[in-house]
Amino acid sequence: MSKTWAIVLSIIGGLFLLGLVAVAGVVYWVYQSKDKLVQSVEQIGKDVKDAKEIGAKTDNEGCLKEALARHKRDNSLTGQILTQAFLSACLEASKPSQGFCDGVPHPDDNMQLADWTLKKCSDLGLQKDQSCEVILIPVLAHCNRSEDSPEK
């Protein structure tokens, strides 16, 4: 076997071992975190149920206000996911608010999306909050699929 082939096979073997270590790491992490993961999934289900109940009693603006209050209580990564799930379900169940979707760009328009996100985060008092744009994803989705959108 030539020296070149020995090097190539060594590299392939090393990458294979690296892949095995990565898979083992993910399996170990899931095993260690399974209780937290199950708890998070259960919490999402509870929050979605709460969101539908709250949404049935309020309008789009009310859903956004409640989601922001929840975000301020817990802005961790898990909290952001829970807030997104809550806001999405709440908006789906809520009554339209006049002007709620005004100015919401199409998700494919990156420049308008960036401008809208910065302005909306500033209007909400979250201009220094790096996760603000993540919280607004359900608003973007809701306004681009609903008949509330001025562009529809």
C-alpha positions in Angstrom: 0.0 0.0 0.0 1.3 3.4 -1.0 1.9 6.1 1.5 -0.9 8.3 0.0 -3.5 5.5 0.4 -2.4 5.0 4.0 -2.9 8.7 4.7 -6.3 8.7 3.0 -7.4 5.6 4.9 -6.2 7.1 8.2 -8.1 10.3 7.6 -11.3 8.3 6.7 -10.8 6.2 9.8 -10.3 9.3 12.0 -13.4 11.0 10.6 -15.4 7.8 11.2 -14.2 7.6 14.8 -15.0 11.3 15.2 -18.5 10.7 13.9 -19.0 7.8 16.4 -17.9 10.0 19.2 -20.3 12.8 18.1 -23.2 10.3 17.9 -22.3 8.9 21.3 -22.2 12.4 22.7 -25.7 13.2 21.4 -27.1 9.9 22.8 -25.5 10.6 26.2 -26.9 14.2 26.2 -30.4 13.0 25.3 -30.2 10.3 28.0 -29.0 12.8 30.6 -31.6 15.5 29.5 -34.6 13.2 28.9 -36.5 14.4 32.0 -36.0 18.0 31.1 -37.0 17.4 27.4 -40.2 15.5 28.5 -41.0 18.3 30.9 -40.5 20.9 28.2 -42.7 19.1 25.8 -45.4 18.8 28.5 -45.0 22.5 29.2 -45.5 23.4 25.5 -48.7 21.4 25.5 -49.9 23.2 28.6 -48.9 26.6 27.2 -50.7 25.9 23.9 -53.9 25.0 25.8 -53.6 28.2 27.9 -52.9 30.2 24.8 -56.1 29.0 23.1 -58.1 29.8 26.1 -56.5 33.3 26.4 -56.8 33.9 22.7 -60.5 33.1 22.7 -61.0 36.0 25.2 -58.7 38.6 23.6 -57.4 40.1 20.3 -54.1 39.9 18.5 -52.6 42.7 20.6 -53.6 41.0 23.8 -51.8 37.9 22.7 -48.7 39.8 22.0 -48.8 41.6 25.3 -49.2 38.3 27.2 -46.4 36.7 25.2 -44.1 39.6 26.0 -44.9 39.3 29.7 -44.1 35.6 29.5 -40.8 36.4 27.7 -39.8 38.9 30.3 -40.3 36.3 33.0 -38.2 33.7 31.1 -36.0 34.7 28.2 -33.9 31.5 28.2 -33.8 29.4 25.1 -36.5 27.1 26.4 -38.5 30.2 27.4 -38.3 31.6 23.9 -39.6 28.3 22.5 -42.4 28.3 25.0 -43.2 31.9 24.2 -43.3 31.2 20.4 -45.6 28.3 20.9 -47.9 30.3 23.2 -48.0 33.3 20.8 -48.6 31.2 17.7 -51.6 29.3 19.4 -52.9 32.5 20.9 -52.9 34.4 17.7 -54.7 31.6 16.0 -57.5 31.7 18.5 -57.7 35.4 19.0 -59.9 38.1 17.4 -58.2 40.4 14.8 -56.8 43.7 16.1 -57.2 46.7 13.8 -53.8 47.4 12.2 -52.0 44.5 13.9 -50.6 43.2 10.6 -50.0 46.7 9.0 -46.5 46.9 7.7 -45.6 43.2 8.3 -43.4 42.2 5.4 -43.4 39.0 3.5 -40.8 36.6 5.0 -38.8 36.4 1.7 -38.2 40.2 1.7 -35.1 40.3 3.8 -34.5 44.0 3.8 -38.1 44.9 4.8 -38.0 42.1 7.3 -34.9 43.4 9.0 -36.3 47.0 9.1 -39.7 45.8 10.4 -38.1 43.6 13.1 -35.8 46.4 14.3 -38.7 48.9 14.4 -41.1 46.5 16.1 -38.6 45.5 18.7 -37.9 49.1 19.4 -41.7 49.9 19.6 -42.0 47.0 22.1 -39.1 48.3 24.2 -37.0 45.3 23.4 -34.3 46.9 21.2 -31.5 45.5 23.4 -33.1 42.1 23.6 -31.3 39.7 21.2 -34.2 37.3 21.2 -36.8 39.8 20.3 -36.8 38.8 16.6 -37.3 35.2 17.6 -40.4 36.1 19.6 -41.8 38.0 16.6 -41.7 34.9 14.3 -45.3 33.9 15.1 -46.5 37.4 14.4 -44.8 37.2 11.0 -46.3 33.8 10.2 -49.8 34.8 11.5 -49.9 38.0 9.4 -48.7 36.4 6.3 -51.3 33.6 6.4 -54.3 35.5 7.7 -56.8 37.6 6.0 -55.9 40.4 8.4 -52.9 41.2 6.3 -53.3 44.3 4.2 -51.4 42.6 1.3 -53.9 39.7 1.1 
